[in-house]
Amino acid sequence: MKAAVLTGYDKNGRTLEIRDVPMPEMKDNDVLVKIHTAGVNPLDNMIIKGEVKMIVPYSFPLVMGNEFAGIVEKVGKSVRKFQPGDRVYGRMELKRIGAFAEYATIDQGAIARVPEYLSDEEAASVPLTALTAMQALALMKPKKGETIFISGGTGSLGAMAIPVAKSYGLTVITNGNGASEERVRRLGADRFIDYKKEDYAKVLSNVDYVLDTLGDRELEKEFSILKDGGSLVSLRGMPNGEFAARTGMSMIKRLLLKVAGRKYDQMAARRNQKYYFVFVHEDGAALERISEIFGQNHLEASVDGVFSLDDVNEALKKVASGGSKGKTILKISE
């Protein structure tokens, strides 16, 4: 089968190779999926650069790709939830990625059925970002009526995080390029701040929760708008000791990440706030809940561009350049 393969880490960004590789092996609890479409994410570029190797160390050659939509081709002997012909989507297992390929195997517990009204391109834009939002909100433990600020909510993460946050009954504030305001409000944002006209740090205060998508350069400002005792969940900051303990890392990694994340823990401690780092993992049950939210509300899924598998490196460059209005997608098969 054809696949996009990474041959080693490169801090400057290595070009993926299109290769013919063997079909993936199946375990008893696996399904074999014919991949129709795959989402391209900042995470893919981070993996290429070796930025997450402390969290998930990969071996090479590595078939890349973290999320997909496709059709179940075959099921393992212990699989009961799915059957051939089911239309499914998912976030690949952390230790076993491989969505940039014609076929992939994945544990049945990591996937869910696609909401019928979503196209293959739209479906592939959902799993990773929607699960990120769900897992971030699970750490926050929000209550209906509370307020969340989602930084840079005009991109693919915001397209999922805003409607998911609204499903929890939260008041959602976000910021970004004013050209995207109407689209973001349609997704459910209650307040939009055009970063070219206003500085969110000067107009917001006492927000219950912050979902950070921008990382180090914005974290101090984001803590400043958070109420005393509030929670900030970061996708782009540094993992800390709490993250290492929560994800069951070794004692050595816990000590290393405790030191690495100390800066953010100290920021949070000034006003009894909490800092969490999230690295999204597979979760079929949460994805089923996402499918329910989409089905009940007929939510939009934002796609910003579609590339062929052969053009995967152009897709990765597009994602790296920023300014996305939705998810970049690889169309792999019909």
N, C-alpha and C positions, 0 to 999 in steps of 0.2 A: 504494500500500500504506500501511497505518497504521504509525506509528512514534512513539517518544518522542524529542523533539528539544530540544537545548540551544541557546539563541540567544546565549549569551555567558557569560563567567566572572563569578562573584559570590562574594566571600569569605564572605558570609553565607548562601549556599546559594540558588540560583535554582530556581524551579519549572520542570520540564520541560513542554513543550507536546506534546499529542497531535495529530499532523498527518497529512494524506495527502501522501506524498512519492513521487517516481519510484522505480521498481524500480532496484536497484543495478546498475551496469554490470559486465560480466564481462570478465576477461582470459583468455588461452588456458590458463593454469594454474589457473584458479579453478573452484570448484564453487558453484552456487547452492543455498542451503539454505533450505527452509521451516522457520522457527523454531517449535518447539513450546513450549519453555520456555527461560528465560534466568535466570541467577543475578544477584542484586543484591549488591554488595560495597561495603565502605568505599572502595575505589578509585573507584567511581562518584561518591561524594560529594566525594572529593579532586579529581577532574577538574572537577566543577562549580565548586568553589571556586578553581580555578586553581593548586592546590598542586603539580601535576606538570608545569606548562607548560614548565619548563626542560628536563625530560627528554623530553617529547613535546608539542610545541606543536600545538594543533588549530586548525582554521579553522571558522567557523560559517556557517550552521546545521549542527549536528553531531548525527547520530543516535547516541544513547548505547547502552551495553551492551557488556560485555567477555567474556561466556562464554554458551554456549548448548548445547542439544541439539535435534536436528531430523532431517529427512529430506532427502537429496540430491534436488533437483528437476531439475537440469540440470548438465552438466559441460562445461568448455572443451575445445577440440580437442586440447590437449596432456595432458589428464588421463588417467592410466592406472590409478591406484590405487582409484578410486571410480566408481560408476555410479548412475544414478537409482534411488531406492528404498532406498539404503543408509542405515542409521540411524547418525548420527555426532554427535560433540560436539567442542568445541574452545574455546580461548581466542582471541578475535579478534586479528588482527594489530595490533601497537601503533599503527601509523600509520593503521589502517583499521578502527576499531571500528564497532559498529552492530548489536548483538544485540537491542536493545529495538525490534524491528520484525518484521513478518510474514515478511520474507525478508532474507537477507544473503548477500553473496559473500565467499569466503575462499579463500586459496591452499590447494591440496590438501596441501601440506606442513605445514599447521597443525592438521589434524584427525585424528581416529582413530575407529574403530568403537566403539560403545557396548557395554559388557558386557551381555549379553542380559537378565540378571536385574534390572537397574536400571530403574526407572520413568523416564519423561521428567523428572519433578521431581527425582528422585535424581541422574540423569545430569547435569543442568544445575548441580548443586552441586559437581561434581568438578573440572572442568578448571583453573580459576584457582588454587584452593588447593592441589590436588595438584601442579601444575607448580611453584608457589612452593616447596613442600617439596622437590621433586626438584632444583630449581635451587639452593636453599640447601644441600642436602646435597652437591651437586656441588662447591660452593665449599669445604665443610668437608673433603672427601675422608676420610670416616670409615672406621674399621676395625671389624670384627665384635667385639662385646664391650665397646666403648667406651660412654660415657654421654652422653646429650643431655638438656638441660633445655629444654622448650618452655614459654615463659611464656604464661599465659592460655590454656591448652589446651582449655578447655571450649567454645570457639566454633567457627565453621565452619572456620577454619584448622587448629585442633587435630584436628578430625574427619578431616582428610586427612593432616596431618603425622605424627600418632602411628602409624597403620598403615604409612605409607611408611617412617618411621624404623625400625619393627620389621622391615620387609622387608630392611633393611640389617644386621640382627642387632644393633641398638643396644639398650642399656638406656635406657628412656624415663621421664623424670620430668616431671611437669607440675603446675600449680597452678590454682586457680579456686574457684568456689563449690562447697561440699561437696554441694549437692543434685545435682550432676552427676557425682559420683565414680563411681557404679556404671556409668554409660554410658561414661565415659572409660576405665575399666578394661576394659570389654568391647572397646573399640577397640584395646587392647594396652598401655596405660600400666602400667609396673611399679611406679611409686610416685606417689601423689597427695597434694598438700599443700593443705589447706583454708586459703585465705588469711585467713579469719576467725579461725582458731585458731593458725596458725603463720606466721612470716615465713620464706620460703624462704631468705633471705640469712643467717639465723641457724642453719639446720639443714643447709645444703648447702655443700660445698667441693670443690675439685679436679675439677669437672665438665669433661669433654673439650670439649663444644660447648654453645653456647646459641643457640637460635632465638628472637629477640626479636620479639614482636608488639605491644609496648606503647609503645616509643619512649623519648623523652628522660627522662621521669620515672623510668624503671626501669633505664636503661642502666648507671649507676654500680654499682647493686646487682648487676646481672647480671654485670658484669666481676668483681666481688668473689668470686663463686662459681666462676669459671672458673679452670682450672689455669694455671700458668705455661706459655706457649706455646700455649694453647688458642685456639679460634676462635669468634667471635660473629658471627652473621649477623642483620642487622636488617631488618625490613620497614617500620618506622615511624620509624627514626632519620633522620639527614641523609645524603644521598649525599656521597661523598668523592671525592678525586682518583683513587683506585684504581677506583672504579665508573665514573667518567668515561672513564678510559683503557680499561677492559675493554669498555665499550659503544661505543667508537669516537667519542666526542664531539669537538667542535672544541677546538682549543688554548685558546680563550678560556673555554669551559665547563669545561675541565679545571682551569684556574687558579682559576676562581670556586668550583668544588666542592672543590678542595683546601683553600681557605680556609674554606668552609662546614663541611666535615667534620673540620677540624683538631682540634676538641674531642674527638671520639671516637677519632681516631688517637692522640692523646696519652694518653687513658685506656688504650688497648690497649698502648702502648709501655712503660708502667710495668713490666709483667711479661712483655714479649716476646709479647704476645697479638696476634691479628689481628682487625681490624674490617672487615666487608664489609657493603655495602648491596645489597639485591636488589630489582629491579623486574621482576616476572615478564613474560616474553615468550612468544610463541607457539612451540610445539615439538611437532609431530605425532609425531615418533619417541619422545620422552619420554612423550607421552600414550598411545602404543601400549604402552609398558612399564607404565604405570599400569593400563591395561585388563587386562594380563596379571596384575598383582598382585591386582587386584580379582577377576578370574576364578578365579585359583588359590586365593584365600583367602575368597572370598564375603564381602568386607568390606561393612560398612554404610556408607551415605551419609546424613548427617543433614540433614533438612529441617525448618526451624523455622516456616515460614509460606508460604502461596501467595497471590499477588495477581493480579488481572487487569492487562493492559497499561494500561487506563484508570486504574488505581489505583497507577501507578508511583511517584508522589510520596509516597504513604503508605508504600510499601515502602522507599523511600529514608530516610524519617523513622525507620522501625523499625530499619533498619541503623545509622543515626546514633545512636540512643538507647543502643546497646550491650546487653549481657546476653544475646546470642543463644545458643541451644542448637544451632545448625546454620545452614544457608544459607536466606536469604530468596529466594523464587522468583517470577518472573512467568510465568504461564501464558498463552501468546500464541495458540496454535491447537491443535487436536486432531491 
